[in-house]
Amino acid sequence: MIPQVLEKEILKLKKSLNAVILAHYYQESEIQDLADFVGDSLDLSRKAASTDADVIVFCGVHFMAETAKILNPNKPVLLPDLLAGCSLSDGCPPHLFKKFREEHPNHVAITYINCSAEVKALSDIICTSSSAEKIINQIPKDQPILFSPDKNLGAYLKKKTGRDMLLWNGSCIVHETFSERKLIGLQLEHPDAELIAHPECEDHLLSKAKFIGSTSALLKYVQTSERKKFIVATEAGILHQMETTTKGKTFLPLPPEENCACNECPHMKRNTMEKLYLCMKHKSPQIEMNADLLQRALKPIQRMLEMS
């Protein structure tokens, strides 16, 4: 099906289903342009919690669609590709996280949203990269914290807040591939470019960044900054929003060490326009989980929304 026809059919299905299409910033540009709402994890969680649509179509990865289902247990939540996973979520299996909690019973578990519903259900509070610092600062200073599953984000927050935090040893496959060597090359070639970075990056890159923030924060920064050129150290999908919402600015994606598309999340890119059309046409695949898990996973998400 040619792109124009595909887009037209998706919009027809959206109307007939009374559906809302939510898309993460890391999705293909065509999907971002078609979505009713584009955002980061916190933005999308809030939108999912407030939507009055009958059907939620989530163009993101599995844990994000699970979050939408937890917040909307009585609505179908469609994900174009159920195999759209996450290295952070995969690297924190529930049985090991449960053991981690049991070994540190006096710690409060603040868990990054990039995790499975089962891990959310075992956590005290969920956070996103944009809400984590604010949430941590609301925890009593004498209360030790378990932060999972991203060690890089955890180390950044530990340094920024000065809190006693025990970190799970997990990382994002995209944000760990960025090359310091190639960064130096880009800076030599573009001395007027400013480095901005997502806190999932490793410390040796964060230490060189002019601005560090969540995906939404990075977008807002380039929209309001007087600078005209930026080196962007996060998943390359955000460049589409940066380019379409600003004028006269240049955005350079920070390349990985290898000659590959490793600065693009392979899980996010599993969702395509064709799969979006088919999942809406067949109302499948859907996110399914039992009522007990839905209820247990809801509490730490609600605490996140209240505290952020």
Secondary structure, DSSP 8 states (H G I E B T S, - for coil): --HHHHHHHHHHHHHHHTEEEEEETTS-HHHHHH-SEEE-HHHHHHHHHH---SEEEEES-HHHHHHHHHH-TTS-EE-S-TT---HHHHTS-HHHHHHHHHH-TTSEEEEESSS-HHHHHT-SEEE-TTTHHHHHTTS-TTS-EEEESBHHHHHHHHHHH---EEE--B--TTTT-B-HHHHHHHHHH-TT-EEEE-TTS-HHHHTT-SEE--HHHHHHHHHH-S--EEEEES-TTHHHHHHHS-SS-EEEE--BSSSSSTTS-TTGGG--HHHHHHHHHHT-SB----HHHHHHHHHHHHHHHHH-
